Amino acid sequence: MDDTLSDIQTWGQFARTRPQRLVYSVNHEMNEKVSIFVGDITIIEVDAIVNAADQELSGGGGVDAVIHNAAGKHMLRLKCMTLNGCPTGTSKITGGYRLPAKYIINTVGPNGEQPDQLGNAYRSALDLMGERQLKSIAFPCISTGVYGYAKEEAANVALKTVRQWLESSPHSIHIE
C-alpha cells in the first residue's frame, strides 16, 4: 500500500508529539509544508523521491539499492548509465519507473561529515524539483549509511537546508 502526503504527519504535527530543542523560530506555514516519515521511501506517492546515490549512480547498497530494486533495477540502471555519473553535492533526475513517485532525483552526498557538501546535495535536489515545477519530494537520510555521517548532524544540515530553500522561494511549493 502506498502512502500519500495526506497520510503522513506534517513537521508541526510531528513536533507536537515530541520534545524539541528549538533551532529556529516556529513558522507554522513552513511546518505544514514539511512532513516527517519513518519507513520505506519507495512506497510514498509523491512527485519525486531522492536517491542517496554514489557518484557512478550504480545502485550499489543501502537506500540506493532499495530504490533501484523497487523502481526496476535494470530499467533504472540503464538510464543511470546514460547520465555519466554525478559529482558529490549535485543531482540528476530520472523517471520513477515502477515506483509510485513520478521521478527519482539521484543525489550524491559527501563521504564523511562535510556540511557544505551535504547541504549542496539537498539544495541541488530541491533546485531540480523547482526547475521541473514538482510540488512534492521525499528525502532519505543522505550520507548516513556507509558514508559515515552522524545521523543527528546530517538531520540538522538537511532541515537547515530545506528551511533556507523554502524561505528563499516560499511560493515554489504549494500545499494542496
N, C-alpha and C positions, 0 to 999 in steps of 0.2 A: 504494500500500500504506500502510495506517495504522500508526502506531507506538503501542504500548500502553506503559503505565508500566513494565512489566517489561522492555521493550526499551531503556529509557533509563537511563543511569548516574545513580546517586544522587550527592548532593553529596560524600559520603565517598569513593566510588569515583573521582569526578572529581578531587578534591583529591589523592588519592594519585598521580595521574599528572602533576601539575604543581607547580612550586614555588609556595609560598603565603606570603603575609605574613599572620600571624595578627592579626585584628582582635578576635576573640572567642576565649574558651577553647573547646576542642573539646568538642562534645556529640554523642557517637556516635548516640544515639537521634534527635536532630534531623537529623543528617547523612543518615539513612535516610528521612526524611520529605520531603526536598527533592531534586529531581533537576535536572541541568543538561542542556539540549538546545540544540543549534545546528542550525537547519533551519527547515522550513516548519511554522509553528504550526497551520496548518489541517488537517494530517494526523494530529495527535495525538488518540488516543482517550482522552479524559478527561471528567469531568463538565462542566467549563466551561473555555473559553479566554477570555482577556481581550483585548479590542479596545482599542487605543490610539486613541481616537476624538477628534473635535473636539466643541465644545460643541453643535453642531447635530445631531450623530450622523448626518452626511451621507454617510459612506463616501468621503470626499474623496481622500486619497492615502496612499502608504506602506502600512504594515500594515493600516490601516483599509480601504483599497480592496481589498487582497488578501483580507481576511476577508469583506467584503461580496460580492466576486465568488465566492468559494468557497462561501459559505453560500447563495447565490442572491440576487444583488444586489437584485432587485425585491422579493422577499419580506422581506428584512431591512430594506431602506429603508422600505417601507410600515409595518412595525412601529415602526421608529425614529421615524417622523414622528408617531406617536401618543404618544410619550414626552415631548414638549415640551422637548427639549434636555436637557443635562446640564452643570451648572456644574463648573468646574475643581475637582479633588480629590474628586469624587463618582462614583458608578457607578450604572448601570441595567442590568437583565438582560432578555434576550430568549431565545427558543428558538435552537437551533443550526442549524435548517433542514437544509441538505444536508451539514453538517459531521459528522464522527464524534463531535464533542463534543455533549453534550446541550444546553448553554446557551452563550450569548455574554454575557459581562459587559463592557459598554461603560464605559470609564473615561476621564476627561479629565485629562491631566497638564498641568503648567504650561508656558507659553511662556518658555523661558529657565531658568536654574538657580535654582529655589526649592525647597530640600529639604523644607520643611514641606508644601507643596502636593503635591509628588511622593509623599511618604510618605502623605499623605491619600488619594491616588488608589489606591495599593496597598492600604492599610488598608480603604478602602471596598469594594474588590473582595473582599478576604478576608472582610469582615463579611457581605457578601451571600452568599458561599459558605457561611459558617457558619449564617446565618439559614435558608437553603434545605436545610441538612444535606447539602451536597455533600461528597464525600470527596477530590476531586482538581481541581486548577486549573492552567492553564498561562498564564504571563505572557510577553508580548513585552517588549522594552526600551521602556518608556514615555517619551515626550518626547525621545528621542534622534535623531529624524529632523529634520523641518523645524522642530520646536520648539527645537532647538539645545542640548539638554542634553548635556554631555560624557558619553560612554559609561561611563567608569570611575566617575565621580562618581555617575551615575544608578544604576549597578550596586550601589555601596556603599549608597545610600539604599534600594534595593529589598531587598537582603539584610538590612540592619539592620531594616527594617520587618517583613519576613516573620519574621525571628527573634524580634523582640519580640512579634509577634502570636501565634506558636506558643507562646512561653514563657508568655504570659498566658492561653492557652486550650489547654493541651497535649493535651487529650483530644478536641479538635474534629476532628482528622484522625487516622484510624487507618490503619496500614499493613495492607493485605490481601494 
